[in-house]
Amino acid sequence: MSFNKITMVGNVGRDPELRRLSDGATVCNFNLAFNEITRDRKSSATWFRITVWGERAAICARNLKKGSAVYVAGRLKPKQWEDKQGERHVSLEVKATDVRFFGLTDSKTVRVA
């Protein structure tokens, strides 16, 4: 049996990007910073690339912007690639299954599940 789920609250790093693929699917991508304070009281951020599909993607693109506080739950998938100089990189991608917005004008939490 396997289980892969991550939940986090963080801030959007830049305005979300909404795209429509050639097959008609809609996808929204944005970066999320998860900040933590280290023992020596320094702030350290871990960045995640969030991917949201379908109608949820359009809702996220309309409601999120750089700096927005957001709750995200989904499946974590590390991605590895090599750049032009041959250097290996790893990024953390979350395929979101639940997104909740905080701090909207009506001060309510909006759930996109």
N, C-alpha and C positions, 0 to 999 in steps of 0.2 A: 504494500500500500504506500502511496506517495501523497504528499500534501505540499502545495506551494502557494502561500498567500502572504502578502505584505500589506500593512496598513501604516499610513503616515499622515501627518499634518505638516504642511510646509507652505512656502511662498513661491508663486510662479516667477520664473527668472526673466521671461520675456513674453510678449504677446503671443498667444497661441496661433498656430498655423493650421488652417483648414484646407483640405484638398479633396477633390473628387477624382477617384481613380478611373481608368479607362473602362472598367467593368461596372461603373456606376456607384461603387461603394464610397462612402464618405469617411474620412479619417482626420482626426485632430491630434496634433502633437504639441506638447509644451514641456519645458524643463521645470522641475520642482526642486527647490533647495530645502533640505532637511538640516536645520542648524542645531548644534549642540555646544554646550559650554564644557571645555576641558577642565581638568583639575586645577590648572594654573589660571583659570578664569579667562581663557582665550576662546573666541568663537571659531568653530570649525564647521564648514558646510560640506555636505555630501549631496551631489547632484544626481537626479534621476531623470530619464527621458520618459515621459508619460504618453501612451498611445490610447486614444479613445475612438471607438468605431460607431458607425451608424448615426441614428438620431441623437444619441448622447454626444457625438462629436460636434454637431451643430450647436447644441445647447452650451457646451463648454466654450466654443469659439465666441458665442454671443455674450457670455457672462463673465469670462475670465480675462484678465489683463495682467501686465507685468506688476508684481507686488501683491496680487490677490492671495488671500489666505484660503487654502483648500485642503480638504481631507480626500485622500485617494486610497482605495483598496484594490488589489488585483494580484496578478501573477508576475513574479520577478523573473526576468530573463537577462542574464549577462550576455553582452555581445562583444566579440573580439574582432579586431581588424588590424591590418597593417597599412601604414601610411606610405607615401611615395619614397621616403627615406629608408623604408624597411623596418621602422620602429613599430612594435606591437602596442596596441591600445585596448582597453576594456571599458565599456560603458554599461550602466545599469538601466535596463528598460523595464517599465511596468506596463503591462497590458491591463488597463483599468476596467474593473467590473462595477465599481461604485465610486462616484465622485460627489462630494458635498461642498457647496460654496458657503463661505462665511462673509459677513460684513456687507451684504447687499443693502440697497437703500431701505428695504422694509425690515432690516435687521433679523430676518429669518434665515434658517438654514435651508438650502434647496438641495434635494437629493436627486442625483441622476443615476438610477440603477436599472 
